[in-house]
Structures are given as structure tokens and as C-alpha cells.
Amino acid sequence: MKFAAIILGLAAFVAAVPPNQNASFSTAVDTSGTISLPKDFRKDFAHLGSWFVPDGDASGFHDVYTQQATVDHYRKTGSFPDGAVLVKELRGHESKPMTTGVPAWATKELKQWFVMVKDSKGRFPNSPQWGDGWGWALFKPGEKGNVSTNYKSDCMGCHIPAKSTDSVYVEAYPTLKP
């Protein structure tokens, strides 16, 4: 009898807790469309490639990561699957003359993270963070949550030239090539 009561109580609890409607879509997105910076992405995600920008506000190393399942899907189809998460981490840099030339390397200085989540179904049409097939977010050290207010004004200026490749600069990501 006690066991049956525990089972019934557990069943009632599970029925009362609404499921995360986006759990199968993306673990980086909650049911209201809020995007989070995935924890341990450097350890758990595949490294797609890096950019180096020598000068300006975006100077430094841009390392880009995604899930291994996204890499596998892209290699087979040439497209990003729904729910794919791309994380670009921007770090400061240093350089100095060495015997091999004047190399540059990433420092510990974390400048910011960009997160894109593929959304082919337009799940959050009323959110200014979602559109053009993606969810868009910007995270800065010391700031809580996404500091981007509107993807059209905060993100698309940089991504318009990559429109033909789903707004992603795939040429810098050798990991996506079969």
C-alpha cells in the first residue's frame, strides 16, 4: 500500500510539472525563448574554427564551437539542424616578435560570447532576439544574461554578408568540411 501511494504521488507530481517545451529543441533555450550561454561549451562542444581580428572593438581571437551532432548533420546535409547552438568566444590577444615571425595568441581576457540557436520553425515570432532563422544573444563578462536588445540592430549588421550561408561564415570552419 505504501509503495502504491508513493507511485501515485510521484505520478501526480510529474503530471503537475509542465514539461520544457523546448527540451527537444535546444537546451540553451527556455520555454519563453530566453537564450543562455551553454556551460562547459569548450569541453562539450566541437571547435569549428577561429578568426583573428587584429584591430578595433572586435579585436582578438574568435573561437567558434557547436555540438558534435551539429557538425555531423552539417557534413551530411550542408545545413544547420534545428536547435543547433553556435557559440563564439572572443578573447583578447598579444603578439611579439619571435624566431618564427610575429605570432599572436589568445590571452585570458574574455571580451564576450555570441550565441546563435537555429530555429527553422520561427518558434518565438514576437521576440526581438529571434528572426532570420536564428535566435541571437550576446553575453559579456560581469553582465547577467543576454545584453543584446534586438538582433536586427545588434547582430545582423555583421551577418548580412553571410546571408547566402545561413548567416554563418562557414568558410572559417574547417571542422564542417567532410
Secondary structure, 3 states (H helix, E strand, C coil): CHHHHHHHHHHHHHHHCCCCCCCCCCCCECCCCCECCCCCHHHHCEEEEEEEECCCCCCEEEEEEECHHHHHHHHHHCCCCCCCEEEEEEEEEEECCECCECCEEEEEEEEEEEEEEECCCCCCCCCCCEECCEEEEEECCCCCCCCCCCHHHHCHHHHHHHHHHCCCCHHHCHHHCC
